[in-house]
Every structure is written in structure tokens, then in C-alpha cells.
Amino acid sequence: MVRDNRNRKRRHRYQSEAIYQFLERCHCNDNPCNRMVTITRPALVQNDIEALNMLQRYLRCLRGLLVKANLKLHYLWVGGAGHQQGVHFHVLLFWPIRLFSDFMELNQRFWDVEFSEPNSVFANVVSACKSISVQPIDLNYQNYQRLAGYFASHSVKHNRVITTRTFGRSGN
């Protein structure tokens, strides 16, 4: 029991540090993760494998938009299955402000949801059915540490870990 706790803490510390280093690298390479997208039902199917496939298709679509603008997609995602939300994903990513309207159009088309019009690119945007949420991220190292800790402990906080992968990131 004690050894399990030590291993869990060690794994959490290792994952948290790895995530923080990824965020720091993105920031130093002028691609700071400036958006967090949360995807849940009803937009996301509740079958673990299908949900992961949808997420991967979504990330490929985002990558395609950025490739047209001569940019790379940098992202980090974590998945879980909670009592209320069911299977869901949180995605941290870099998205240039000048392409924000394209980003929102893609989200609307891909997930087949309606969004309220944001007053600014720095505002939270939530779909009408509340299944997709796009939040701006504060670009500072203290916030990166907080996000790294949250992402590292995300799968532990839910009642069930999804049966497929629970974590992924772009190579940068």
C-alpha cells in the first residue's frame, strides 16, 4: 500500500515535469499553448475507441488548417471518463489569434454544434449544448505548472480510466 502510494506520487511528479517541459518548450519556440478545448457529450460519442478516433481526426483537421498557413500544430491532450461528463478530453494547443475565426468555424463544422459569438478572441466560448468549451490560457510559467499538475493527475481523479490511450502530445 505504501509502495503503491510512493509509486503513484513518483509517476505523478514525473508526468507533471514532462508536461511542464513540453509547455515550456512550446513557449520558448514561439508556439505557446494558448487555448484549452474541452470536448464531451453530446458532441463526443461515449465509446472509448470511437471517441479517441474522433479526437485524432479533429487534431488532423486542425493540423491541416495550420499547414495551409505554414505553421505547425503543437498540442497536448488528456482523456478521462467521469460520472457526469462521461468520456471527455481536454486539449491544450497553440492557435494563432489571426486564425481564430477559422478555428471556431472548424470546431462548429467538425463537432456539428453552434457557438455563441465571442466578444473577443480572449473570451471563453462554449457551444450551445455545452459539449465544447474553448478557453484562453494565461501564458505564464506559474499557470503552466498548474496545468501540468492538473493534466498529470487527470486520469486519477475520474471513476474510470478510458480503455484506450489517456494522454497524447504532438512531437516538437
ROTI-837224 format. One record per residue (C-alpha): residue number from 1; residue in three letters; x, y, z. Coordinates in nm, 2 decimals. Each point is the difference from the previous one (the first is absolute). Example, Ala and Ser with C-alpha at 12.3 -4.5 7.8 and 13.67 -1.06 7.14 Angstrom:
2
<pt i="1" aa="ALA" x="1.23" y="-0.45" z="0.78"/>
<pt i="2" aa="SER" x="0.14" y="0.34" z="-0.07"/>
END
This chain:
172
<pt i="1" aa="MET" x="0.00" y="0.00" z="0.00"/>
<pt i="2" aa="VAL" x="0.27" y="0.25" z="0.10"/>
<pt i="3" aa="ARG" x="0.21" y="-0.11" z="-0.30"/>
<pt i="4" aa="ASP" x="-0.30" y="0.06" z="-0.23"/>
<pt i="5" aa="ASN" x="-0.04" y="0.35" z="0.13"/>
<pt i="6" aa="ARG" x="0.37" y="0.07" z="-0.04"/>
<pt i="7" aa="ASN" x="-0.01" y="-0.13" z="-0.36"/>
<pt i="8" aa="ARG" x="-0.32" y="0.20" z="-0.08"/>
<pt i="9" aa="LYS" x="0.16" y="0.32" z="0.14"/>
<pt i="10" aa="ARG" x="0.32" y="-0.07" z="-0.19"/>
<pt i="11" aa="ARG" x="-0.19" y="-0.06" z="-0.32"/>
<pt i="12" aa="HIS" x="-0.20" y="0.32" z="0.05"/>
<pt i="13" aa="ARG" x="0.31" y="0.20" z="0.07"/>
<pt i="14" aa="TYR" x="0.17" y="-0.14" z="-0.31"/>
<pt i="15" aa="GLN" x="-0.31" y="0.06" z="-0.23"/>
<pt i="16" aa="SER" x="-0.05" y="0.35" z="0.14"/>
<pt i="17" aa="GLU" x="0.36" y="0.09" z="-0.07"/>
<pt i="18" aa="ALA" x="-0.01" y="-0.15" z="-0.35"/>
<pt i="19" aa="ILE" x="-0.32" y="0.20" z="-0.08"/>
<pt i="20" aa="TYR" x="0.15" y="0.32" z="0.14"/>
<pt i="21" aa="GLN" x="0.31" y="-0.05" z="-0.21"/>
<pt i="22" aa="PHE" x="-0.21" y="-0.05" z="-0.31"/>
<pt i="23" aa="LEU" x="-0.20" y="0.32" z="0.07"/>
<pt i="24" aa="GLU" x="0.32" y="0.19" z="0.07"/>
<pt i="25" aa="ARG" x="0.16" y="-0.12" z="-0.33"/>
<pt i="26" aa="CYS" x="-0.31" y="0.11" z="-0.19"/>
<pt i="27" aa="HIS" x="0.01" y="0.34" z="0.17"/>
<pt i="28" aa="CYS" x="0.38" y="0.05" z="-0.07"/>
<pt i="29" aa="ASN" x="-0.06" y="-0.10" z="-0.37"/>
<pt i="30" aa="ASP" x="-0.26" y="0.27" z="-0.05"/>
<pt i="31" aa="ASN" x="-0.29" y="-0.25" z="0.00"/>
<pt i="32" aa="PRO" x="-0.14" y="0.04" z="0.35"/>
<pt i="33" aa="CYS" x="-0.30" y="-0.21" z="0.09"/>
<pt i="34" aa="ASN" x="-0.26" y="0.28" z="0.01"/>
<pt i="35" aa="ARG" x="-0.33" y="-0.20" z="-0.02"/>
<pt i="36" aa="MET" x="-0.16" y="-0.27" z="0.20"/>
<pt i="37" aa="VAL" x="-0.28" y="-0.19" z="-0.18"/>
<pt i="38" aa="THR" x="-0.23" y="-0.23" z="0.20"/>
<pt i="39" aa="ILE" x="-0.20" y="-0.25" z="-0.20"/>
<pt i="40" aa="THR" x="-0.28" y="-0.21" z="0.16"/>
<pt i="41" aa="ARG" x="-0.34" y="-0.14" z="-0.08"/>
<pt i="42" aa="PRO" x="-0.23" y="0.04" z="-0.19"/>
<pt i="43" aa="ALA" x="0.26" y="0.11" z="-0.27"/>
<pt i="44" aa="LEU" x="0.23" y="-0.28" z="0.10"/>
<pt i="45" aa="VAL" x="-0.11" y="-0.36" z="-0.03"/>
<pt i="46" aa="GLN" x="0.03" y="-0.20" z="0.32"/>
<pt i="47" aa="ASN" x="0.17" y="-0.31" z="-0.13"/>
<pt i="48" aa="ASP" x="0.37" y="0.03" z="0.10"/>
<pt i="49" aa="ILE" x="0.15" y="-0.11" z="-0.33"/>
<pt i="50" aa="GLU" x="-0.23" y="0.21" z="-0.21"/>
<pt i="51" aa="ALA" x="0.05" y="0.30" z="0.22"/>
<pt i="52" aa="LEU" x="0.38" y="-0.03" z="-0.04"/>
<pt i="53" aa="ASN" x="-0.04" y="-0.04" z="-0.37"/>
<pt i="54" aa="MET" x="-0.21" y="0.32" z="-0.02"/>
<pt i="55" aa="LEU" x="0.26" y="0.19" z="0.20"/>
<pt i="56" aa="GLN" x="0.28" y="-0.12" z="-0.23"/>
<pt i="57" aa="ARG" x="-0.21" y="0.11" z="-0.31"/>
<pt i="58" aa="TYR" x="-0.06" y="0.34" z="0.16"/>
<pt i="59" aa="LEU" x="0.37" y="0.05" z="0.07"/>
<pt i="60" aa="ARG" x="0.08" y="-0.10" z="-0.36"/>
<pt i="61" aa="CYS" x="-0.26" y="0.26" z="-0.13"/>
<pt i="62" aa="LEU" x="0.16" y="0.27" z="0.23"/>
<pt i="63" aa="ARG" x="0.35" y="-0.10" z="-0.13"/>
<pt i="64" aa="GLY" x="-0.13" y="0.03" z="-0.36"/>
<pt i="65" aa="LEU" x="-0.12" y="0.36" z="0.06"/>
<pt i="66" aa="LEU" x="0.33" y="0.10" z="0.15"/>
<pt i="67" aa="VAL" x="0.21" y="-0.17" z="-0.27"/>
<pt i="68" aa="LYS" x="-0.19" y="0.23" z="-0.26"/>
<pt i="69" aa="ALA" x="0.13" y="0.29" z="0.21"/>
<pt i="70" aa="ASN" x="0.35" y="-0.14" z="0.01"/>
<pt i="71" aa="LEU" x="-0.02" y="-0.08" z="0.37"/>
<pt i="72" aa="LYS" x="0.03" y="-0.31" z="0.22"/>
<pt i="73" aa="LEU" x="-0.26" y="-0.12" z="0.24"/>
<pt i="74" aa="HIS" x="0.13" y="-0.05" z="0.36"/>
<pt i="75" aa="TYR" x="-0.24" y="-0.17" z="0.23"/>
<pt i="76" aa="LEU" x="-0.03" y="-0.20" z="0.32"/>
<pt i="77" aa="TRP" x="-0.32" y="-0.20" z="0.09"/>
<pt i="78" aa="VAL" x="-0.13" y="-0.20" z="0.29"/>
<pt i="79" aa="GLY" x="-0.31" y="-0.22" z="0.02"/>
<pt i="80" aa="GLY" x="-0.22" y="-0.13" z="0.27"/>
<pt i="81" aa="ALA" x="-0.34" y="-0.14" z="0.08"/>
<pt i="82" aa="GLY" x="-0.19" y="0.18" z="0.28"/>
<pt i="83" aa="HIS" x="-0.34" y="-0.07" z="0.16"/>
<pt i="84" aa="GLN" x="-0.16" y="0.31" z="-0.15"/>
<pt i="85" aa="GLN" x="0.19" y="0.07" z="-0.32"/>
<pt i="86" aa="GLY" x="0.07" y="-0.36" z="-0.11"/>
<pt i="87" aa="VAL" x="0.29" y="-0.03" z="-0.24"/>
<pt i="88" aa="HIS" x="0.16" y="0.34" z="-0.06"/>
<pt i="89" aa="PHE" x="0.33" y="0.16" z="-0.11"/>
<pt i="90" aa="HIS" x="0.19" y="0.31" z="0.10"/>
<pt i="91" aa="VAL" x="0.23" y="0.13" z="-0.28"/>
<pt i="92" aa="LEU" x="0.26" y="0.27" z="0.06"/>
<pt i="93" aa="LEU" x="0.12" y="0.15" z="-0.33"/>
<pt i="94" aa="PHE" x="0.17" y="0.29" z="-0.18"/>
<pt i="95" aa="TRP" x="-0.24" y="0.18" z="-0.23"/>
<pt i="96" aa="PRO" x="0.10" y="0.34" z="-0.16"/>
<pt i="97" aa="ILE" x="-0.24" y="0.28" z="0.07"/>
<pt i="98" aa="ARG" x="-0.02" y="0.10" z="-0.36"/>
<pt i="99" aa="LEU" x="-0.15" y="-0.34" z="-0.09"/>
<pt i="100" aa="PHE" x="-0.24" y="-0.01" z="0.30"/>
<pt i="101" aa="SER" x="-0.31" y="0.04" z="-0.23"/>
<pt i="102" aa="ASP" x="0.11" y="-0.30" z="-0.21"/>
<pt i="103" aa="PHE" x="0.06" y="-0.19" z="0.32"/>
<pt i="104" aa="MET" x="-0.36" y="0.06" z="0.12"/>
<pt i="105" aa="GLU" x="-0.15" y="-0.07" z="-0.34"/>
<pt i="106" aa="LEU" x="0.19" y="-0.34" z="0.00"/>
<pt i="107" aa="ASN" x="-0.13" y="-0.08" z="0.35"/>
<pt i="108" aa="GLN" x="-0.36" y="0.08" z="-0.10"/>
<pt i="109" aa="ARG" x="0.02" y="-0.21" z="-0.32"/>
<pt i="110" aa="PHE" x="0.19" y="-0.29" z="0.15"/>
<pt i="111" aa="TRP" x="-0.20" y="-0.04" z="0.32"/>
<pt i="112" aa="ASP" x="-0.33" y="0.11" z="-0.16"/>
<pt i="113" aa="VAL" x="-0.07" y="0.25" z="0.28"/>
<pt i="114" aa="GLU" x="-0.10" y="0.37" z="0.01"/>
<pt i="115" aa="PHE" x="0.22" y="0.24" z="0.19"/>
<pt i="116" aa="SER" x="-0.09" y="0.33" z="0.16"/>
<pt i="117" aa="GLU" x="0.20" y="0.28" z="-0.17"/>
<pt i="118" aa="PRO" x="0.29" y="0.10" z="0.22"/>
<pt i="119" aa="ASN" x="0.04" y="0.36" z="0.08"/>
<pt i="120" aa="SER" x="0.38" y="-0.04" z="-0.04"/>
<pt i="121" aa="VAL" x="0.25" y="-0.26" z="-0.08"/>
<pt i="122" aa="PHE" x="0.10" y="0.01" z="0.37"/>
<pt i="123" aa="ALA" x="-0.35" y="-0.11" z="0.12"/>
<pt i="124" aa="ASN" x="-0.12" y="-0.34" z="0.09"/>
<pt i="125" aa="VAL" x="-0.22" y="-0.15" z="-0.27"/>
<pt i="126" aa="VAL" x="-0.25" y="-0.28" z="0.07"/>
<pt i="127" aa="SER" x="-0.22" y="-0.19" z="-0.24"/>
<pt i="128" aa="ALA" x="-0.38" y="0.03" z="0.05"/>
<pt i="129" aa="CYS" x="-0.02" y="-0.36" z="0.11"/>
<pt i="130" aa="LYS" x="0.29" y="0.06" z="0.24"/>
<pt i="131" aa="SER" x="0.20" y="-0.29" z="-0.14"/>
<pt i="132" aa="ILE" x="0.29" y="0.20" z="-0.15"/>
<pt i="133" aa="SER" x="0.18" y="0.27" z="0.20"/>
<pt i="134" aa="VAL" x="0.29" y="0.22" z="-0.13"/>
<pt i="135" aa="GLN" x="0.19" y="0.19" z="0.27"/>
<pt i="136" aa="PRO" x="0.30" y="0.24" z="-0.04"/>
<pt i="137" aa="ILE" x="0.30" y="-0.10" z="0.21"/>
<pt i="138" aa="ASP" x="0.21" y="0.25" z="0.20"/>
<pt i="139" aa="LEU" x="0.35" y="-0.02" z="-0.14"/>
<pt i="140" aa="ASN" x="0.22" y="-0.01" z="0.31"/>
<pt i="141" aa="TYR" x="0.21" y="-0.27" z="0.16"/>
<pt i="142" aa="GLN" x="-0.20" y="-0.01" z="0.32"/>
<pt i="143" aa="ASN" x="-0.31" y="-0.09" z="-0.20"/>
<pt i="144" aa="TYR" x="0.20" y="-0.26" z="-0.20"/>
<pt i="145" aa="GLN" x="0.09" y="-0.17" z="0.33"/>
<pt i="146" aa="ARG" x="-0.36" y="0.00" z="0.11"/>
<pt i="147" aa="LEU" x="-0.12" y="-0.14" z="-0.34"/>
<pt i="148" aa="ALA" x="0.28" y="-0.27" z="0.01"/>
<pt i="149" aa="GLY" x="-0.11" y="-0.11" z="0.34"/>
<pt i="150" aa="TYR" x="-0.37" y="-0.01" z="-0.11"/>
<pt i="151" aa="PHE" x="0.08" y="-0.20" z="-0.31"/>
<pt i="152" aa="ALA" x="0.23" y="-0.24" z="0.18"/>
<pt i="153" aa="SER" x="-0.27" y="-0.08" z="0.26"/>
<pt i="154" aa="HIS" x="-0.29" y="0.01" z="-0.23"/>
<pt i="155" aa="SER" x="-0.05" y="-0.38" z="-0.05"/>
<pt i="156" aa="VAL" x="0.03" y="-0.07" z="0.37"/>
<pt i="157" aa="LYS" x="-0.29" y="0.24" z="0.09"/>
<pt i="158" aa="HIS" x="-0.26" y="-0.18" z="-0.21"/>
<pt i="159" aa="ASN" x="-0.19" y="-0.32" z="0.09"/>
<pt i="160" aa="ARG" x="0.11" y="-0.18" z="-0.31"/>
<pt i="161" aa="VAL" x="0.30" y="0.03" z="-0.23"/>
<pt i="162" aa="ILE" x="-0.09" y="-0.02" z="-0.37"/>
<pt i="163" aa="THR" x="0.11" y="-0.34" z="-0.14"/>
<pt i="164" aa="THR" x="0.21" y="0.16" z="-0.28"/>
<pt i="165" aa="ARG" x="0.28" y="0.25" z="0.04"/>
<pt i="166" aa="THR" x="-0.06" y="0.27" z="0.26"/>
<pt i="167" aa="PHE" x="0.27" y="0.24" z="-0.10"/>
<pt i="168" aa="GLY" x="0.17" y="0.13" z="-0.32"/>
<pt i="169" aa="ARG" x="0.20" y="0.29" z="-0.13"/>
<pt i="170" aa="SER" x="0.15" y="0.13" z="-0.32"/>
<pt i="171" aa="GLY" x="0.37" y="-0.06" z="-0.07"/>
<pt i="172" aa="ASN" x="0.19" y="0.33" z="0.02"/>
END
